[in-house]
Amino acid sequence: MDRRHRPRGDGTLPLLTRGYAWLPDLRRRHPGPVVRVRLAGRPAVALHGPEAVRFFYDERHVRRAGALPEPVRSTLFGHGAVHSLDGRVHQLRKAMFLSLLADPGQVRALVDEVGRAWGTAVGRWAGQPRVVLLDEAARVLTEGVCRWAGLPLPPDGAAAFAADLTAMVDGFATPGPRHWRGRLARRRRESWIAGTVEAVRAGRAGLPAGCPVERVALHRDADGEPLPPRVAAVEVLNLVRPTVAVCWFVAFAAHAMHLRPEARAALAGGEPARAWAFAQEVRRFYPFAPFVGGRAAADLTHRGEPIAEGTLVLLDLYGQNHDPALWGDPYAFRPGRFLERPDDVAQSVPQGGGDPATGHRCPGEAVVVGLLEDLSVRLARLEYTLPAQDLTVRLGRMVARPRSGFVIEAVRAG
């Protein structure tokens, strides 16, 4: 192998310690269209930029089957999830998600349910000395998405379910206790939801006709067969868990409003364009997914660089969202950039890129943006006091968050 095309040293430990900064730092040290490295001893290449997004999301180039590491499947996505599929079976499964998550009526219904849960929660917060916003937002989102999906709350209640859903997200990219909490949470909730799926199929669940849980339970895959109950439970969680993960963005929105009071004042007016721009800037600016990965489907060439079949291919999301070649002053939080150039949203890739209808881009982006628009305005109008706390957002922690979870106190219901 040409020495230029040999992977550099293993990047597993630097990834675990540097987190979101790992790939951008690597690219700065080794400029070029492709950066070669090893992860867990296996060769990998890292790509970045709009051209790389188009390359990565072409299934002729990069496939997901067999690409997701077992720790990620056992915490974040689940075994047998749509994220791990390719070809016809992926298209059919993805179409089900798009019908639920990309339909404007469904998005509005979900946002409305979460808004009602927020209104109830504010009254509860007013009676508490302190509130950890990230945790409380998770509970609000759990209550709202369960009502929308037709999923009854589990016997241990919304707060416990929310804690398990956030554990699945919080533990996917780290070894140690957080990871094992995520595994146990997934196992517990998959077993419970699989029972609900079986009850739907037996006609004894009593759920609203046509609700999202029923549609997943009755979905038939490319082979014409219904999903195994455990896989159907995985996909129900893939409706609920990403919605609850918006709690990270809610905490980041509060963080941005604290640092930029003028942004909060602008949001409080409720102007839709400002709420949209603010939501887009929160998603671009704050760290969420560091990168996405797949396997090279064949021997490939990207911008003159060979990529051998089977190589792990990484697309640098955080780096693209902070690339000075794409964003003026990328480390400044400035929602106005999307008002000045709204088409720039196409190069913002916090949840991946490509066409959600045909590729692996997240089908729930409209849900995330709609929820963040609505909850950011509600948060901007909420009266509270911010006690002294550590609001550091550590890039070495995956998934990153304000260290305190963003504590508020003396909440006053309007």
N, C-alpha and C positions, 0 to 999 in steps of 0.2 A: 504494500500500500504506500502511495505517495505520502511522505512525511507531513505534508500540508493537510492531508485528509485523515490523519490519525487523531483519535480523541485525546484530549488533554487529561490530566489527572481526574480521579473520581470526585464528583461534585456533591456527593450525598451529604457529607458533614457540613460543607459551606452552605448548602441549601437550608439545612436545618438551623444553622446559626444566623445566617444573613436574611433568610426569608424572602420578602418581596424585592429586596435590593440585590439578590444573588445574580439573577440573569442580567439586569441592567449593568451591574458592575462588571460582569464577565464580558459583556459586549463592548464596554468602554475599553477594557484591557486588550481585547482581541477584535478590532473592528473588521467588518466584512459582512456579507449577506448571510453567512452561516457560521455559527460558533459550535465547535465540536468539544464534547465532554463525555464523561461516563457518569451514569447514575446507577447505584447499586451494582457496579461492575460491568454494566452493559453500555454499549455505545449509544450516544444521543446527539442530536443536533438541535440547536435553538435558532429560530427564525424570528424576524420582527418586521414591522412595517405593513402598509396596506397591500402591497404586492404579495407579501408572505401570507396575509389573511386569505386572499383569494386562492393561493396555492394550497394552503393547509385545509381549507374547507371543501376542496374538490376530492370526492371519494375515490377518484382514480389515483390520487396521490397519497392520501392519508386515510387510514381506517381505524375504527375504534375497537373492533373485535379483538380481544386479548390484550388491549393496550392499558386498560385501567388497572393499576396495582391492586392486589387483594386488600390491603388496608383501606384503600379508598372505597372499594365496593362494600366492605363490611361496616363502613361508617356513613359515608356521605350519600352514595347513590343506591346501594343495595345490589344483590346478585340478580342478574337477569334484567336489569333496568334498561330503558330505552337508550341511555347514554352509551351502552356497550354494544349496540347493534349496528349493522350496516345493511345496505341494499333494500330489498322489498320489505323485509320484516321491520326495518327501521322506519321506512316511509309510512307504513300502515300504523304502527304504534305512535309515530310522531303526529300523524293526522288526528288521532284521538286527542292528544294533548293540545294541538292547535285549535281544535273545535271548542275546547274548554277554556283555554288561556289567551287566545288571540282574538276571540269574538268580542267586539265592543260591548255587547249587552252583558256577556258574562263578566267582563272586566268591571263594568259599572256596578253590577250586582255584588261582586266581591268587595269592591271599594266601599260600597254602602254598608255592607255587613260589618266590615272592620271599623268604619266610622261610628256605627252604633255602639260597638264594643268599646271604642275609645271614649265616647261620651259617658258610658257607665263607669269606666275606669277612673275618669277624672274625679268623679264624686268620691270614689274610694280613696284615691290618693290624698284628697283634701283632709281626710281623717288620719293620715299617717305622718309621723314625724319626718321620715325620709323615704325617698323612692329611688331605686336604681332603674333609670329609664330604659336601659337595654333589656333588662329582665321583664319589666312591666310592659314594654312594647311587644315583647315576645308573647306574653299572655294575651294581650289585646288581639294580636294577629292570629293566635291559635283559636281564640273564641270566634273571631270573625270568619276565618277560613273554614272551620268545622261547620258552622251554620250554613255557609255557602255550599260546601261540598255535600252536605247531608250526612256528615259523619258524626255520630253521637260522641259526646265527650266521654273519655274513659272513666271508670269508677273512681280513680284517684284524682280526677279533676283537671281543670285547664292549666293550673300552674305547674303541676307535675308533668303533664304532657308537653307543655312549652319547654320545660327544662330538658326533657329528653330530646325534643326536636332540635334545640340549640346545641345540645351535646353532640349530636350527629355531625353538625357543621363544625363545631369547635375542635373536634378531635381527629379530623380526617388527615391532617397534614403534620401531625406531631407524634412522637413516641411518648410512652409514659401514661400517667393516670388519665389525662384528657382523652387520649385515644381509646383506652379501655372503657371509659364511661360511654363514649360514643358507640362502641360495639355492643355493649350491654343494652343501651337504650334502643338501638335498632332491633336487636333480637326480641326485646320485650314488646315493642310496638308492632312489629311485623306479625308476631303470633296473635296479638289481639285483633288486628285489622283482618288477618286471614280468616278469623272466625266470623267477622262481619261479612266478608265476601261470600263465605259459604252460606250464611243466613240469607243474603240477597238471592243467591241462586236457588235456594230452597223455598223462596217466597215468604219468609217469616221475619224479614228484617224490619219491615214497617217504615222504610225510608221514603222520602218524597219521590214520586215517579219521575224518572229522567234525571235525577240529581247526579252530579259528577261521580260519586262513589258507585252508584248503580251502573253508570256507563262504563266505568273501568271494570267492574265485576263481570259485566256481560260482553265486554270486548272480545272479538275473535281475531287471532293473529293470522299471519300469512298462510298457515296450514289449516285454517278454518276452525281451529279448536280454541276454546276459552283458555285464558292464561291459568297456569297452576295457581291455586289460592295464595301461595306465598309470593309469587311474582306479581299477582294482582295487588297484594298488600304493599309490595315495594313501589308499585306505580301510584297507588293512593298516597303513599308517603311522598312521592315525587311531585304530587300536587300540593301537599300541605307543607312539607319541610321547606322548600324554597320560599314559599310565601312568608313563613315565620322568620326566615333568615333576613327579611327586610328589617328586622329589629336592629341589625348592625347599621344599616343605612339611617335609621331613625336616630340612633345615638350619634352617628357622624353628622347628621343634619343639625342636631343640637350643638355639637362641637363647633360646626361652622358658624352657626348663629352667635355663639358666645364670642368667637374670634372676630366676627364681622357683623356687628350690631346693625349696620345699615342694610345688610341682606335680610335680617329678621324684620326690620321695619318695612321693607319693600314687600315681603311675603305676607305680612299681616293684612295688607289690603285685599288679598285674594285674587289678584289679577292672574288669569290662567297662564299667560305667556311667561310671567316671572316665575310662577310655580314650576312650570315645565323646565325653564332654563336652570333653576336652582336644583331640581332633581337630577338633571343631566350632569351638572357640575359636581354634585356630591358623588355620583357614580364614577365620574372620570377621575376626580381628585383623590378620593380616599381609597386605601387598599382593600380589595375584596378577593378576587381570584388572582393569584400571581401569574399563572400561565395555564394553558390547556395542553394536552398531549394526545398523540396517536402513534400508529406504526406506519412506516412507509409501505405502501401497497405493492411496490415494485422497485426496481432500480430506477432512481429518479435523478433529475438535474434541476437545481434551483439557482437561477442567476449564475450559471456556469459552474456550480459546485455540485459534485456527485453526492448522492445519498443512497446508500445501499438498502435493498429490500429488508424489511424487518427492523430497521433502525428506529429508535424512539425519536419522534419529532415533537419538539416543544414550540409553542407559539407564545411569545412574551406579551402578555396582556398589560401588566402594570407598566412595563417599559414603554409600550406604545402609547399608553394614556399619559405618559410623562416625557414624551420625546420632544425636545425643543424644535426639531425639524417639522413637527406637525402642529405644535401648540405654542403660541407665543407666551413666554413666561409660564411654563407648565406647572411650576411649584407654587404659583399664586392661585388662591381660590377666588375665581372671578366668574360668577354666573353670567355676567353680561356678554361673555364671549359667544354664548349660544344665541343670544338675542341679536348680536351683530352678524353672526355667520351661522344660522341654524342648520345649514347643510353639513357643518362639521360634526354633527352627531354621528354621521356615517363612519367616521374614523375613530370614534370612541368605542372601545371594546371591553367594557367591564365584565360582560357576561359572554364573551366570545363574539365571533363574527360570522360572516356568510349569510345565507338565506335560511331563515328559520323553517320555511316550508319544505325545503329539499335537503338541507344539511343539518349539522349538529348545533347550530346556534340555539340558545335557550328560547323555547317557545313562550316563556312567561315574562319576557321583557316588558310588554305592555302592562302587565299586572304590577311589576316592580315600579315602573314609572308612575302609573296611576296611583298606587298606594303612597309612594313617596311624595307626589304632588299634594295629595289630600292631607296626609299626616304632617307634612312640613308646615302647611298653612295652619293647621290646628295647633301645632307646637308653637308657632310664632305668636299665636294669640293667647297661649296659656300663660298665666301669671305664676311665677315661682321664684324662689331664691336659690342661688347657686352657692353651696358651702365650699370651703377650701377643700381641694382634692387634687389628686394627680390625674391630669387629663392627657398625659403623654400617650401618643399612638405609636407603639413600637413596631417598626417594620420587620424586626426579627421574629415577631410572634405571628404565627399563622393559625387561625384567622386573626388579623389585627383588630384591635378595638381600643377605645379610650380605656386606660388602665383601670379606672374606677367603675367603668360601665356607665358613667355620667350620672352622678347623684344629684337629685334636686330635692328641695324641701320647701315647706310652707306653700304648698300648691293651693291655689285659690280657683275654685270652679267658677266659671263665668255664667 
